[in-house]
Amino acid sequence: MVSIYGLKPNARVLDIGCGKGHLVYDLKQLLPEAEVRGFDVSRHGIGDAPAAIRENLFRYRAQDAYPWGDGYFDLVISLGCLHNLRIFELKTALSEIERVGKLKYVMLESYRNEQELFNLQCWALTAESFFDTAEWIWLYNHFGYTGDYEFIYFE
């Protein structure tokens, strides 16, 4: 990720839905001078994060306005988090990711057929948004998200 996005040693990176902060930890190891932050709604997740990066993590909701200025982060990442939001919350989250990030990357679970939808519904117990790939892409475009994205599927 560091080389793909050309992050410099003093980069600013945000991980939305960071859970226990493992990606924040890894990025901090790769870029020790960088400002690497993460937030998650889970008190438990952040509480169990590695002690070395706990000060870089805080509780926050992805669907709320972010406390940073426009373009503050060089890269904003969200991995498997946004499916937990309702559609109107997705609009706010994607708009905020777009606003605060110069570069953006979102990975979400999706489906391409009924079996994958069933598998996804069995796995993603907290998910509020189940959309097929074309629907997610339409939402990204409709909500003005211009960053990179990727999908995973439960075959």
HELIX and SHEET records of a PDB file:
HELIX    1   1 HIS A   22  LEU A   30  1                                   9    
HELIX    2   2 ARG A   43  GLY A   47  1                                   5    
HELIX    3   3 ALA A   51  ASN A   56  5                                   6    
HELIX    4   4 LEU A   82  ASN A   84  5                                   3    
HELIX    5   5 ILE A   87  VAL A  100  1                                  14    
HELIX    6   6 GLU A  114  TRP A  123  1                                  10    
HELIX    7   7 THR A  133  HIS A  142  1                                  10    
SHEET    1   A 6 LEU A  57  ARG A  59  0                                        
SHEET    2   A 6 GLU A  35  ASP A  40  1                                        
SHEET    3   A 6 ARG A  12  ILE A  16  1                                        
SHEET    4   A 6 PHE A  73  LEU A  79  1                                        
SHEET    5   A 6 GLY A 101  SER A 110  1                                        
SHEET    6   A 6 ASP A 148  TYR A 153  1                                        
END                                                                             
